Amino acid sequence: MGGSARRRSTRDWVVDISLFTLSTLFGLVLVVDRLAGYRMPDPAWLFPLDVVTWVAASAGLWWRRRWPVQYAAVLVLLGTFSELSALALLIALFTVAIHRPPATTMVVYALCVPSSIMNVVLRPEPDIAWQVVLAFGIVVQGAAVGWGLFIHHRRELIESLRDRAARAETEAHLRAEQVQHEVREAIAREIHDVLGHRLSLLSVHAGALEYRPDAPAADVARAAKVIRENSHQALQDLREVIGVLRAPVGELPQPTFADLAQLVAESAGANMRVSLRSAVEGDVPDTAGRTVYRIVQESLTNARKHAAGSEVDVRVSGSSGDGITVEVVNSRPFVGSSPNAEGRGLLGLAERVALAHGTLEHGVTGAGGWRISAWLPWPL
């Protein structure tokens, strides 16, 4: 139960010097009284023994923090006959109550009762009833213990509040990092979905110009117009995505289900064989409509990049209460990329569908093409 040695702070030095001085003065006052003939103990040999005990007890105050229980136990034992070390005993009890668990403190305090009884028997007061002396000693010792326990619990409370504040700060920091990560992921998905679609259109037309330098002037002009328009639109889309960093949530323009036909038309304008069949009854909710748009957009982008020249069939159906189903099938297998290897596009779609509480499936068709299908809830 011994404590570890530590360097005294300035406050510790002030407290230790003050307590040592008080114990010394308390003992000196009693010694002067005894030498003056007031209540000299009987037998007389108890007085010099008491003086030696007082000197040792006062000196021990300098090490009471390191061995508080041992120091207090020794003083409790010596308290059976010593009056001069009474103040040192109170300080020892106070120290144990502060630095040790309450159970240990109560054990030490309980030992004070038989010690006080022995003291009353060996050092009776001629003018005061022994019951009063005993009760006074136990009450004073209990007051020292109670004060120490109050400080002990107050320190524990302060420490727990500090720990709680530190944990709260750590949790807040982790939540902030998580929010930042989610924002980065959201921006990355938007950039991938929006720019991937536009840049794939540019790639198709630029590739046509590269492999057909002898194309008619009208075709070259038409391809150059598409490249210019989509380059401009890509810049506009990029500005909208970057606006996520500046504009409040809900103020950014987002695609809706009504924009799906235009998306398919843009792909058809890039000489892509794509068809759209829609059997949707009612107004599609914004979240579901935006998710359907992104699924079709990513599927068309992948078809242009990995299955050039394939026929793409887009089918959308659903109604309120039944949900909405979107299916995109291209007729040719993927080239240059394994369709089963989930890239960032498919991962982003999976996250979007999961946020909308829907399901997503994708894989190779029986004819060797590629199919992606999703179901999204559509509340009544």
Number of C-alpha atoms within 10 A of each C-alpha: 9 10 13 8 10 8 6 10 9 9 9 11 12 11 12 18 13 12 18 19 13 15 23 20 12 17 23 15 11 16 19 11 13 14 11 10 10 11 14 16 17 11 9 9 10 15 20 11 12 21 19 13 20 26 15 14 27 21 15 18 21 14 13 20 21 16 18 24 24 16 22 27 18 13 26 26 16 20 24 20 23 22 19 26 27 21 20 28 27 19 23 28 31 25 25 28 29 23 19 16 13 17 10 14 23 17 10 20 21 13 13 25 18 14 18 22 20 17 19 19 14 16 20 16 14 8 6 9 11 16 11 11 17 17 14 13 18 18 12 12 22 19 15 20 25 17 15 23 23 13 15 20 15 13 13 12 12 11 12 12 12 12 12 12 12 12 12 12 12 12 12 12 12 12 12 12 12 12 12 12 12 12 14 13 14 17 17 15 21 20 18 16 22 21 21 20 25 24 15 20 26 22 14 19 19 17 12 15 17 11 9 12 10 10 13 9 10 9 14 18 13 12 21 16 13 19 21 13 13 20 17 13 15 20 13 12 18 15 11 18 22 15 16 17 12 9 11 9 9 8 9 14 10 12 17 18 18 14 13 19 14 10 17 20 14 17 21 13 14 17 12 21 16 20 17 15 12 14 13 15 11 9 11 21 15 14 20 24 21 20 23 27 23 26 27 22 22 20 26 28 23 22 27 21 20 18 22 17 15 19 17 24 17 21 17 19 16 20 18 16 10 14 18 24 23 21 22 25 24 28 19 20 20 22 12 9 13 11 18 11 8 11 11 13 19 18 12 22 21 18 17 23 23 13 11 17 12 20 15 20 11 17 14 17 15 9 10 13 20 24 20 20 19 21 23 23 21 20 11 8
